[in-house]
Amino acid sequence: MSVMSGQFARNIVRTVTMPTKEQVQRILKKADAVCFDVDSTVCEDEAIDELASFCGVGPQVAEWTKKAMGGGISFRDALTQRLNIMQPTIGEVKDLIASCPPRLSPNIKELVDVLKAKNKKVFLVSGGFRCIISPVAEELGIPKENIYANKLIFNEDGSYAGFDTDEPTSQAGGKAVVVQHIKDLYGLKTVVFVGDGVTDLEACPPADAFIGYGGNVVREKVKNSAAWFVTDFKQLIDVLSDGARN
């Protein structure tokens, strides 16, 4: 689903108030929806790095991914540079999807099941690619319309032509735009965002709380900025189930 960023960005009001860990846990329990980043959060790896390795340019692209996730460069610039290095064909993308099934992070499927059982909507909001994320959503039982991600564009011969720059997730601040859109579209009052990167931090606000995830990679800026930083999704399950608060 394409969302025009300018249409919603003006509705986003940022504040500097940060909730405490306990407040984040309470917000999670009452949330109408939870949005998850995908790469290094829902899944163990970075799909764009996997695609780069598949295209034979893994190390060059991984360095740009590190810069983007650490906040050292704008996400749009990093995405453009990585794709220009890769020049992935539609055949390579299809081969990657066929040969590399999603590697889900431990306890994420159980967490999504708990959220759905509590009638909370679940969304995947990613700077990755919709075509690669779709199998992840299918495995987790998340509707495809709940995916907000980037779209690759190919020429008629299957060669790489670019990416859809109208997708808000293709630029810095885009995840915040998506969260506001989701709130407006579904009339949701309380939304939580879970992720490992700086672009995920940017989603709060308008997300009502942010949970940092470090089960696959720990990004110091995220760890230091998140009121609640977890390394296992079981910590969220425990809180949602009135168990131990970690």
Phi and psi in degrees as GROMACS dihedral restraints (atoms count N, CA, C in turn):
[ dihedral_restraints ]
;  ai    aj    ak    al  type     phi  dphi    fc
    3     4     5     6     1   -90.3    20    10
    4     5     6     7     1   135.1    20    10
    6     7     8     9     1  -125.9    20    10
    7     8     9    10     1   124.6    20    10
    9    10    11    12     1   -76.2    20    10
   10    11    12    13     1   116.3    20    10
   12    13    14    15     1   -61.4    20    10
   13    14    15    16     1   -41.2    20    10
   15    16    17    18     1   -62.3    20    10
   16    17    18    19     1   -27.2    20    10
   18    19    20    21     1   -66.4    20    10
   19    20    21    22     1   -30.0    20    10
   21    22    23    24     1  -112.3    20    10
   22    23    24    25     1   -19.3    20    10
   24    25    26    27     1   -60.6    20    10
   25    26    27    28     1   -33.9    20    10
   27    28    29    30     1   -68.4    20    10
   28    29    30    31     1   -15.3    20    10
   30    31    32    33     1   -86.5    20    10
   31    32    33    34     1    -7.1    20    10
   33    34    35    36     1   -89.1    20    10
   34    35    36    37     1   122.9    20    10
   36    37    38    39     1  -114.5    20    10
   37    38    39    40     1   122.6    20    10
   39    40    41    42     1   -97.3    20    10
   40    41    42    43     1   145.0    20    10
   42    43    44    45     1  -128.4    20    10
   43    44    45    46     1   171.1    20    10
   45    46    47    48     1  -106.0    20    10
   46    47    48    49     1     2.5    20    10
   48    49    50    51     1   -73.0    20    10
   49    50    51    52     1   125.9    20    10
   51    52    53    54     1  -112.9    20    10
   52    53    54    55     1   127.2    20    10
   54    55    56    57     1   -70.9    20    10
   55    56    57    58     1   159.2    20    10
   57    58    59    60     1   -81.3    20    10
   58    59    60    61     1   171.8    20    10
   60    61    62    63     1   -57.7    20    10
   61    62    63    64     1   -45.2    20    10
   63    64    65    66     1   -64.8    20    10
   64    65    66    67     1   -38.0    20    10
   66    67    68    69     1   -66.3    20    10
   67    68    69    70     1   -40.3    20    10
   69    70    71    72     1   -60.5    20    10
   70    71    72    73     1   -41.2    20    10
   72    73    74    75     1   -64.7    20    10
   73    74    75    76     1   -39.5    20    10
   75    76    77    78     1   -67.2    20    10
   76    77    78    79     1   -39.3    20    10
   78    79    80    81     1   -63.8    20    10
   79    80    81    82     1   -41.5    20    10
   81    82    83    84     1   -57.7    20    10
   82    83    84    85     1   -42.7    20    10
   84    85    86    87     1   -66.4    20    10
   85    86    87    88     1   -31.4    20    10
   87    88    89    90     1  -100.1    20    10
   88    89    90    91     1    -0.3    20    10
   90    91    92    93     1   -61.2    20    10
   91    92    93    94     1   144.9    20    10
   93    94    95    96     1   -80.6    20    10
   94    95    96    97     1   -27.7    20    10
   96    97    98    99     1  -154.4    20    10
   97    98    99   100     1   156.1    20    10
   99   100   101   102     1  -128.3    20    10
  100   101   102   103     1   128.2    20    10
  102   103   104   105     1  -103.6    20    10
  103   104   105   106     1   132.9    20    10
  105   106   107   108     1  -115.5    20    10
  106   107   108   109     1   134.8    20    10
  108   109   110   111     1   -65.5    20    10
  109   110   111   112     1   161.3    20    10
  111   112   113   114     1  -106.9    20    10
  112   113   114   115     1   -61.6    20    10
  114   115   116   117     1   -66.5    20    10
  115   116   117   118     1   127.5    20    10
  117   118   119   120     1    65.1    20    10
  118   119   120   121     1    10.5    20    10
  120   121   122   123     1  -125.0    20    10
  121   122   123   124     1   -79.7    20    10
  123   124   125   126     1   -65.2    20    10
  124   125   126   127     1   -39.3    20    10
  126   127   128   129     1  -108.9    20    10
  127   128   129   130     1   155.3    20    10
  129   130   131   132     1   -72.9    20    10
  130   131   132   133     1   -23.9    20    10
  132   133   134   135     1  -119.5    20    10
  133   134   135   136     1   177.6    20    10
  135   136   137   138     1   -99.3    20    10
  136   137   138   139     1   112.8    20    10
  138   139   140   141     1   -59.4    20    10
  139   140   141   142     1   -36.3    20    10
  141   142   143   144     1   -67.0    20    10
  142   143   144   145     1   -32.4    20    10
  144   145   146   147     1   -71.8    20    10
  145   146   147   148     1   -36.6    20    10
  147   148   149   150     1   -64.4    20    10
  148   149   150   151     1   -41.6    20    10
  150   151   152   153     1   -65.3    20    10
  151   152   153   154     1   -39.0    20    10
  153   154   155   156     1   -62.6    20    10
  154   155   156   157     1   -43.1    20    10
  156   157   158   159     1   -62.1    20    10
  157   158   159   160     1   -39.8    20    10
  159   160   161   162     1   -62.5    20    10
  160   161   162   163     1   -33.0    20    10
  162   163   164   165     1   -89.1    20    10
  163   164   165   166     1    -1.2    20    10
  165   166   167   168     1    84.5    20    10
  166   167   168   169     1    17.1    20    10
  168   169   170   171     1  -129.8    20    10
  169   170   171   172     1    36.5    20    10
  171   172   173   174     1   -55.6    20    10
  172   173   174   175     1   -54.6    20    10
  174   175   176   177     1   -61.1    20    10
  175   176   177   178     1   -40.4    20    10
  177   178   179   180     1   -63.6    20    10
  178   179   180   181     1   -42.4    20    10
  180   181   182   183     1   -74.6    20    10
  181   182   183   184     1   -37.4    20    10
  183   184   185   186     1   -59.4    20    10
  184   185   186   187     1   -34.5    20    10
  186   187   188   189     1   -66.0    20    10
  187   188   189   190     1   -38.9    20    10
  189   190   191   192     1   -70.0    20    10
  190   191   192   193     1   -35.8    20    10
  192   193   194   195     1   -62.8    20    10
  193   194   195   196     1   -42.4    20    10
  195   196   197   198     1   -60.9    20    10
  196   197   198   199     1   -41.8    20    10
  198   199   200   201     1   -64.3    20    10
  199   200   201   202     1   -42.2    20    10
  201   202   203   204     1   -66.7    20    10
  202   203   204   205     1   -46.3    20    10
  204   205   206   207     1   -71.8    20    10
  205   206   207   208     1   -25.7    20    10
  207   208   209   210     1   -87.7    20    10
  208   209   210   211     1    -4.1    20    10
  210   211   212   213     1    83.9    20    10
  211   212   213   214     1    15.2    20    10
  213   214   215   216     1   -84.4    20    10
  214   215   216   217     1    -7.9    20    10
  216   217   218   219     1  -155.7    20    10
  217   218   219   220     1   155.0    20    10
  219   220   221   222     1   -64.3    20    10
  220   221   222   223     1   146.1    20    10
  222   223   224   225     1   -63.8    20    10
  223   224   225   226     1   -39.4    20    10
  225   226   227   228     1   -60.6    20    10
  226   227   228   229     1   -44.3    20    10
  228   229   230   231     1   -63.8    20    10
  229   230   231   232     1   -42.4    20    10
  231   232   233   234     1   -66.2    20    10
  232   233   234   235     1   -39.8    20    10
  234   235   236   237     1   -64.1    20    10
  235   236   237   238     1   -45.1    20    10
  237   238   239   240     1   -60.8    20    10
  238   239   240   241     1   -46.2    20    10
  240   241   242   243     1   -63.3    20    10
  241   242   243   244     1   -43.2    20    10
  243   244   245   246     1   -65.4    20    10
  244   245   246   247     1   -42.9    20    10
  246   247   248   249     1   -69.5    20    10
  247   248   249   250     1   -35.1    20    10
  249   250   251   252     1   -65.7    20    10
  250   251   252   253     1   -33.7    20    10
  252   253   254   255     1   -69.8    20    10
  253   254   255   256     1   -43.1    20    10
  255   256   257   258     1   -75.1    20    10
  256   257   258   259     1   -47.0    20    10
  258   259   260   261     1    48.9    20    10
  259   260   261   262     1    54.6    20    10
  261   262   263   264     1   -68.7    20    10
  262   263   264   265     1   137.3    20    10
  264   265   266   267     1   -88.6    20    10
  265   266   267   268     1   161.9    20    10
  267   268   269   270     1   -63.8    20    10
  268   269   270   271     1   -30.5    20    10
  270   271   272   273     1   -66.8    20    10
  271   272   273   274     1   -41.4    20    10
  273   274   275   276     1   -65.3    20    10
  274   275   276   277     1   -39.2    20    10
  276   277   278   279     1   -64.1    20    10
  277   278   279   280     1   -45.7    20    10
  279   280   281   282     1   -63.8    20    10
  280   281   282   283     1   -39.7    20    10
  282   283   284   285     1   -65.5    20    10
  283   284   285   286     1   -39.1    20    10
  285   286   287   288     1   -61.9    20    10
  286   287   288   289     1   -47.4    20    10
  288   289   290   291     1   -61.4    20    10
  289   290   291   292     1   -39.8    20    10
  291   292   293   294     1   -71.6    20    10
  292   293   294   295     1   -34.6    20    10
  294   295   296   297     1   -97.1    20    10
  295   296   297   298     1   -15.0    20    10
  297   298   299   300     1  -128.1    20    10
  298   299   300   301     1    85.0    20    10
  300   301   302   303     1   -62.7    20    10
  301   302   303   304     1   157.0    20    10
  303   304   305   306     1   -56.7    20    10
  304   305   306   307     1   136.8    20    10
  306   307   308   309     1  -104.9    20    10
  307   308   309   310     1    94.3    20    10
  309   310   311   312     1   -73.1    20    10
  310   311   312   313     1   145.0    20    10
  312   313   314   315     1   -67.7    20    10
  313   314   315   316     1   148.9    20    10
  315   316   317   318     1   -55.5    20    10
  316   317   318   319     1   134.2    20    10
  318   319   320   321     1    72.2    20    10
  319   320   321   322     1     4.8    20    10
  321   322   323   324     1   -71.0    20    10
  322   323   324   325     1   -39.2    20    10
  324   325   326   327     1   -64.5    20    10
  325   326   327   328     1   -41.1    20    10
  327   328   329   330     1   -63.3    20    10
  328   329   330   331     1   -40.0    20    10
  330   331   332   333     1   -64.4    20    10
  331   332   333   334     1   -45.4    20    10
  333   334   335   336     1   -61.5    20    10
  334   335   336   337     1   -39.6    20    10
  336   337   338   339     1   -62.4    20    10
  337   338   339   340     1   -40.4    20    10
  339   340   341   342     1   -65.1    20    10
  340   341   342   343     1   -43.9    20    10
  342   343   344   345     1   -61.3    20    10
  343   344   345   346     1   -44.4    20    10
  345   346   347   348     1   -66.5    20    10
  346   347   348   349     1   -36.6    20    10
  348   349   350   351     1   -64.6    20    10
  349   350   351   352     1   -27.1    20    10
  351   352   353   354     1   -93.9    20    10
  352   353   354   355     1    14.3    20    10
  354   355   356   357     1    61.8    20    10
  355   356   357   358     1    32.6    20    10
  357   358   359   360     1   -97.8    20    10
  358   359   360   361     1   133.2    20    10
  360   361   362   363     1   -70.8    20    10
  361   362   363   364     1   146.6    20    10
  363   364   365   366     1  -124.1    20    10
  364   365   366   367     1   129.8    20    10
  366   367   368   369     1  -125.2    20    10
  367   368   369   370     1   149.0    20    10
  369   370   371   372     1  -109.1    20    10
  370   371   372   373     1   118.2    20    10
  372   373   374   375     1  -122.6    20    10
  373   374   375   376     1   109.5    20    10
  375   376   377   378     1  -138.5    20    10
  376   377   378   379     1   148.9    20    10
  378   379   380   381     1   -84.8    20    10
  379   380   381   382     1     3.2    20    10
  381   382   383   384     1   -83.5    20    10
  382   383   384   385     1  -159.8    20    10
  384   385   386   387     1  -110.6    20    10
  385   386   387   388     1   133.8    20    10
  387   388   389   390     1   -55.0    20    10
  388   389   390   391     1   -42.0    20    10
  390   391   392   393     1   -63.2    20    10
  391   392   393   394     1   -31.4    20    10
  393   394   395   396     1   -84.8    20    10
  394   395   396   397     1   -29.6    20    10
  396   397   398   399     1   -79.4    20    10
  397   398   399   400     1   -26.1    20    10
  399   400   401   402     1   -53.8    20    10
  400   401   402   403     1   -44.6    20    10
  402   403   404   405     1   -62.9    20    10
  403   404   405   406     1   -30.9    20    10
  405   406   407   408     1   -65.4    20    10
  406   407   408   409     1   -47.5    20    10
  408   409   410   411     1   -60.8    20    10
  409   410   411   412     1   -40.4    20    10
  411   412   413   414     1   -62.9    20    10
  412   413   414   415     1   -42.9    20    10
  414   415   416   417     1   -65.3    20    10
  415   416   417   418     1   -31.3    20    10
  417   418   419   420     1   -91.4    20    10
  418   419   420   421     1    -4.0    20    10
  420   421   422   423     1    72.0    20    10
  421   422   423   424     1    31.8    20    10
  423   424   425   426     1  -100.8    20    10
  424   425   426   427     1   128.5    20    10
  426   427   428   429     1   -58.8    20    10
  427   428   429   430     1   144.2    20    10
  429   430   431   432     1   -62.5    20    10
  430   431   432   433     1   -28.2    20    10
  432   433   434   435     1   -70.0    20    10
  433   434   435   436     1    -9.0    20    10
  435   436   437   438     1   -94.7    20    10
  436   437   438   439     1    12.1    20    10
  438   439   440   441     1   -98.9    20    10
  439   440   441   442     1   128.3    20    10
  441   442   443   444     1  -123.5    20    10
  442   443   444   445     1   110.5    20    10
  444   445   446   447     1  -156.6    20    10
  445   446   447   448     1  -178.6    20    10
  447   448   449   450     1   -85.9    20    10
  448   449   450   451     1   156.3    20    10
  450   451   452   453     1  -121.0    20    10
  451   452   453   454     1   123.9    20    10
  453   454   455   456     1   -79.4    20    10
  454   455   456   457     1   147.6    20    10
  456   457   458   459     1  -120.4    20    10
  457   458   459   460     1   134.2    20    10
  459   460   461   462     1  -123.0    20    10
  460   461   462   463     1   152.4    20    10
  462   463   464   465     1   -75.1    20    10
  463   464   465   466     1   171.4    20    10
  465   466   467   468     1   -60.0    20    10
  466   467   468   469     1   -30.7    20    10
  468   469   470   471     1   -85.1    20    10
  469   470   471   472     1     4.6    20    10
  471   472   473   474     1    90.2    20    10
  472   473   474   475     1    -2.0    20    10
  474   475   476   477     1   -77.2    20    10
  475   476   477   478     1   160.4    20    10
  477   478   479   480     1   -68.3    20    10
  478   479   480   481     1   132.3    20    10
  480   481   482   483     1  -117.9    20    10
  481   482   483   484     1   -18.2    20    10
  483   484   485   486     1   143.8    20    10
  484   485   486   487     1  -160.7    20    10
  486   487   488   489     1  -139.3    20    10
  487   488   489   490     1   159.7    20    10
  489   490   491   492     1   -74.7    20    10
  490   491   492   493     1   106.9    20    10
  492   493   494   495     1   -77.1    20    10
  493   494   495   496     1    -6.2    20    10
  495   496   497   498     1   -80.2    20    10
  496   497   498   499     1   -15.1    20    10
  498   499   500   501     1   -71.2    20    10
  499   500   501   502     1   123.8    20    10
  501   502   503   504     1   -61.1    20    10
  502   503   504   505     1   -27.6    20    10
  504   505   506   507     1   -72.4    20    10
  505   506   507   508     1    -2.0    20    10
  507   508   509   510     1   -87.4    20    10
  508   509   510   511     1     1.9    20    10
  510   511   512   513     1  -143.0    20    10
  511   512   513   514     1   162.0    20    10
  513   514   515   516     1   -59.6    20    10
  514   515   516   517     1   139.9    20    10
  516   517   518   519     1    83.0    20    10
  517   518   519   520     1    -5.3    20    10
  519   520   521   522     1   -65.8    20    10
  520   521   522   523     1   -31.4    20    10
  522   523   524   525     1   -69.5    20    10
  523   524   525   526     1   -32.4    20    10
  525   526   527   528     1   -64.3    20    10
  526   527   528   529     1   -39.9    20    10
  528   529   530   531     1   -61.2    20    10
  529   530   531   532     1   -43.2    20    10
  531   532   533   534     1   -63.8    20    10
  532   533   534   535     1   -43.8    20    10
  534   535   536   537     1   -60.4    20    10
  535   536   537   538     1   -43.8    20    10
  537   538   539   540     1   -63.9    20    10
  538   539   540   541     1   -40.5    20    10
  540   541   542   543     1   -61.1    20    10
  541   542   543   544     1   -44.5    20    10
  543   544   545   546     1   -62.1    20    10
  544   545   546   547     1   -43.3    20    10
  546   547   548   549     1   -59.6    20    10
  547   548   549   550     1   -45.9    20    10
  549   550   551   552     1   -68.6    20    10
  550   551   552   553     1   -42.7    20    10
  552   553   554   555     1   -65.1    20    10
  553   554   555   556     1   -42.4    20    10
  555   556   557   558     1  -103.6    20    10
  556   557   558   559     1    -0.7    20    10
  558   559   560   561     1    65.4    20    10
  559   560   561   562     1    40.4    20    10
  561   562   563   564     1   -89.3    20    10
  562   563   564   565     1   140.1    20    10
  564   565   566   567     1   -91.3    20    10
  565   566   567   568     1   -43.7    20    10
  567   568   569   570     1  -127.6    20    10
  568   569   570   571     1   122.9    20    10
  570   571   572   573     1  -129.7    20    10
  571   572   573   574     1   136.6    20    10
  573   574   575   576     1  -111.4    20    10
  574   575   576   577     1   141.5    20    10
  576   577   578   579     1  -115.1    20    10
  577   578   579   580     1   135.5    20    10
  579   580   581   582     1  -122.9    20    10
  580   581   582   583     1   127.1    20    10
  582   583   584   585     1  -169.3    20    10
  583   584   585   586     1   173.8    20    10
  585   586   587   588     1  -108.3    20    10
  586   587   588   589     1   -12.5    20    10
  588   589   590   591     1  -115.2    20    10
  589   590   591   592     1   172.3    20    10
  591   592   593   594     1   -64.1    20    10
  592   593   594   595     1   -36.2    20    10
  594   595   596   597     1   -64.5    20    10
  595   596   597   598     1   -23.6    20    10
  597   598   599   600     1   -77.1    20    10
  598   599   600   601     1   -38.4    20    10
  600   601   602   603     1   -56.5    20    10
  601   602   603   604     1   -36.2    20    10
  603   604   605   606     1   -65.1    20    10
  604   605   606   607     1   -14.2    20    10
  606   607   608   609     1   -79.6    20    10
  607   608   609   610     1    -6.2    20    10
  609   610   611   612     1  -123.0    20    10
  610   611   612   613     1   112.7    20    10
  612   613   614   615     1   -73.4    20    10
  613   614   615   616     1   167.6    20    10
  615   616   617   618     1   -82.3    20    10
  616   617   618   619     1    -9.4    20    10
  618   619   620   621     1   -58.2    20    10
  619   620   621   622     1   144.8    20    10
  621   622   623   624     1   -82.5    20    10
  622   623   624   625     1   -17.1    20    10
  624   625   626   627     1  -158.4    20    10
  625   626   627   628     1   151.0    20    10
  627   628   629   630     1  -121.5    20    10
  628   629   630   631     1   135.6    20    10
  630   631   632   633     1  -117.3    20    10
  631   632   633   634     1   118.5    20    10
  633   634   635   636     1   -80.0    20    10
  634   635   636   637     1   138.9    20    10
  636   637   638   639     1  -120.2    20    10
  637   638   639   640     1   128.4    20    10
  639   640   641   642     1  -128.2    20    10
  640   641   642   643     1    27.9    20    10
  642   643   644   645     1   -71.4    20    10
  643   644   645   646     1   -21.2    20    10
  645   646   647   648     1  -112.5    20    10
  646   647   648   649     1   -40.9    20    10
  648   649   650   651     1  -149.2    20    10
  649   650   651   652     1   139.1    20    10
  651   652   653   654     1  -103.1    20    10
  652   653   654   655     1   117.1    20    10
  654   655   656   657     1  -102.0    20    10
  655   656   657   658     1   117.2    20    10
  657   658   659   660     1   -57.1    20    10
  658   659   660   661     1   -39.2    20    10
  660   661   662   663     1   -63.4    20    10
  661   662   663   664     1   -38.8    20    10
  663   664   665   666     1   -69.8    20    10
  664   665   666   667     1   -45.1    20    10
  666   667   668   669     1   -59.7    20    10
  667   668   669   670     1   -40.8    20    10
  669   670   671   672     1   -77.0    20    10
  670   671   672   673     1   -22.9    20    10
  672   673   674   675     1   -95.1    20    10
  673   674   675   676     1   -23.5    20    10
  675   676   677   678     1   -81.0    20    10
  676   677   678   679     1   130.3    20    10
  678   679   680   681     1   -65.9    20    10
  679   680   681   682     1   -32.0    20    10
  681   682   683   684     1  -130.0    20    10
  682   683   684   685     1   115.3    20    10
  684   685   686   687     1  -117.8    20    10
  685   686   687   688     1   123.9    20    10
  687   688   689   690     1  -121.6    20    10
  688   689   690   691     1   158.2    20    10
  690   691   692   693     1  -120.3    20    10
  691   692   693   694     1     1.0    20    10
  693   694   695   696     1  -147.4    20    10
  694   695   696   697     1   130.3    20    10
  696   697   698   699     1   -67.0    20    10
  697   698   699   700     1   -12.8    20    10
  699   700   701   702     1   -63.3    20    10
  700   701   702   703     1   -26.5    20    10
  702   703   704   705     1   -63.1    20    10
  703   704   705   706     1   -36.4    20    10
  705   706   707   708     1   -72.7    20    10
  706   707   708   709     1   -39.7    20    10
  708   709   710   711     1   -60.7    20    10
  709   710   711   712     1   -42.4    20    10
  711   712   713   714     1   -60.1    20    10
  712   713   714   715     1   -44.5    20    10
  714   715   716   717     1   -65.7    20    10
  715   716   717   718     1   -43.8    20    10
  717   718   719   720     1   -65.2    20    10
  718   719   720   721     1   -26.3    20    10
  720   721   722   723     1   -97.8    20    10
  721   722   723   724     1    12.9    20    10
  723   724   725   726     1    62.1    20    10
  724   725   726   727     1    29.6    20    10
  726   727   728   729     1   -91.6    20    10
  727   728   729   730     1  -154.7    20    10
  729   730   731   732     1   -64.2    20    10
  730   731   732   733     1   139.4    20    10
  732   733   734   735     1   -97.6    20    10
  733   734   735   736     1   111.6    20    10
